[in-house]
Amino acid sequence: MAPPRPRSVLALDVGRRRIGLAGCDPLGITVTPLPALARGDFQADLDRLLALVRQRRVEALVVGLPLDASQRPTAQGLHCGRYGLRLARALQALGQALTLAWVDEHASSWVAGERFGLHGDRSGRLDSAAAVLLLEQWLREGPEPISPAAITDDPVAPAAIALGTRAGADSF
């Protein structure tokens, strides 16, 4: 898969308690971990993410999906996929039309723990470090994000997910 065109992107590592966040500059050169978002109800998450999207002038969302060995979304993967689609649609309704892409996040938290020395972290830094890996993978491999309006069937269909080398795989 070809790398996507550069733009300001927000990557989300969606968990049940926190959402790890990472962003990149409009040229896609610098990836920065951002403070993780402690999950609240959806409206509270939306309010905080909307402020971040506006502040960073985000053009696209990248959401990590945990897949199983058969490359199908796990139960958490289904949750992440639906959350990403719901978020993109809610942002669009608020005047922030963002495109959306998914990447396989298999083992991203474990690799982030190893790479950044964050195993056992409960502060949210590990979640955002995993989001950094997701965004780095997306910048290398894509896919080009699509409009949430174009997604009419299963938002986590295998054809819609960038499998590539996976966020958890060493690229060196």
C-alpha positions in Angstrom: 0.0 0.0 0.0 1.3 3.5 -0.9 1.9 6.1 1.8 -1.0 8.5 2.2 -0.7 12.2 1.3 0.7 14.3 4.2 -1.8 16.1 6.5 -2.4 16.8 10.1 -3.7 13.6 11.6 -4.9 12.5 15.0 -4.4 8.8 15.9 -6.5 7.0 18.5 -5.7 3.9 20.5 -9.2 3.3 21.9 -9.4 1.5 25.2 -12.2 1.0 27.6 -10.7 3.4 30.2 -8.5 5.7 28.1 -7.9 6.8 24.6 -4.2 7.1 23.7 -3.6 10.0 21.4 -0.9 11.0 18.9 -0.7 13.7 16.3 1.5 14.6 13.4 2.3 17.9 11.7 0.7 18.8 8.4 3.8 17.5 6.5 3.6 14.1 8.2 7.2 14.4 9.5 6.9 14.7 13.2 4.7 12.3 15.3 4.0 13.5 18.8 2.3 11.6 21.7 -0.5 13.7 23.3 -2.0 13.3 26.7 -4.3 10.4 26.8 -8.0 11.0 27.2 -9.7 9.5 30.3 -12.9 8.0 28.9 -16.2 9.5 30.0 -19.5 9.2 28.2 -19.4 9.7 24.5 -20.4 13.4 24.6 -17.6 14.2 27.1 -15.1 12.4 24.8 -16.5 14.3 21.8 -16.2 17.7 23.5 -12.5 17.1 24.4 -11.6 15.6 21.0 -13.4 18.4 19.1 -11.3 21.0 20.9 -8.1 19.0 20.1 -9.2 18.6 16.4 -9.7 22.3 16.1 -6.5 23.3 18.0 -4.4 21.0 15.8 -6.3 21.6 12.6 -6.7 17.9 12.1 -7.8 16.6 8.7 -8.0 12.9 9.3 -8.4 10.3 12.1 -6.5 7.1 12.3 -8.0 4.5 14.6 -6.2 1.3 15.8 -8.1 -2.0 15.5 -6.9 -5.1 17.4 -7.2 -8.0 15.0 -7.0 -11.7 15.7 -4.7 -14.2 13.9 -7.2 -14.5 11.0 -7.0 -10.7 10.5 -10.6 -10.3 11.8 -11.4 -7.7 14.4 -11.6 -9.0 18.0 -14.4 -7.9 20.2 -12.3 -4.9 21.2 -11.6 -4.3 17.5 -15.3 -4.1 16.8 -15.7 -1.6 19.6 -12.7 0.5 18.3 -14.0 0.5 14.7 -17.5 1.6 15.7 -16.2 4.2 18.1 -14.0 5.7 15.3 -16.9 5.8 12.9 -19.2 7.3 15.5 -16.6 9.9 16.4 -16.0 10.9 12.7 -19.7 11.2 12.1 -20.3 13.2 15.2 -17.4 15.6 14.3 -18.8 16.0 10.8 -22.2 16.9 12.3 -20.3 19.6 14.3 -18.7 21.1 11.1 -15.4 19.2 11.4 -15.5 16.8 8.4 -12.6 14.4 8.9 -11.6 11.4 6.9 -11.0 8.1 8.6 -8.6 5.2 8.4 -8.0 2.1 10.4 -4.8 0.3 11.1 -4.1 -3.1 12.6 -2.8 -2.5 16.1 -1.8 -6.0 16.9 0.6 -5.9 19.9 1.0 -2.1 19.7 0.8 -1.6 23.5 3.4 -4.3 24.1 5.8 -2.9 21.5 5.2 0.6 22.8 6.0 -0.6 26.4 9.2 -2.1 25.1 10.2 0.8 22.9 9.5 3.5 25.4 10.0 1.6 28.7 6.4 1.9 29.8 5.3 -1.6 30.8 2.8 -1.4 33.6 2.2 2.3 33.1 -1.3 3.4 34.2 -0.9 7.1 33.5 -2.0 7.0 29.9 1.5 7.4 28.5 1.6 3.8 27.3 -1.7 4.3 25.5 -0.4 7.4 23.7 2.9 5.7 22.9 0.8 3.0 21.2 -1.0 5.7 19.3 2.4 7.0 18.1 3.2 3.5 16.7 -0.2 3.4 14.9 0.3 6.8 13.4 3.9 6.0 12.3 2.6 2.8 10.6 -0.2 4.8 8.9 2.3 7.4 7.6 4.4 4.6 6.1 1.7 2.4 4.7 -1.7 4.1 4.6 -4.4 3.5 3.6 -5.7 6.8 2.3 -8.5 7.8 4.7 -12.1 7.9 3.5 -15.1 10.0 4.3 -17.3 8.4 7.0 -20.3 9.1 4.7 -18.8 6.5 2.3 -18.9 3.8 4.9 -22.3 2.1 4.6 -21.6 -1.5 5.6 -19.3 -3.1 8.1 -16.9 -0.4 9.3 -14.3 -3.0 10.2 -14.4 -5.1 7.1 -11.0 -6.6 6.3 -10.7 -4.6 3.0 -11.0 -1.3 5.0 -8.1 -2.0 7.4 -4.4 -1.4 6.7 -2.7 -4.6 7.6 0.8 -3.9 6.3 3.6 -4.7 8.8 1.3 -4.0 11.7 2.0 -1.4 14.4 3.6 -4.0 16.6 6.1 -5.3 14.0 9.7 -3.9 14.0 10.3 -2.0 10.8 14.1 -2.1 11.0 
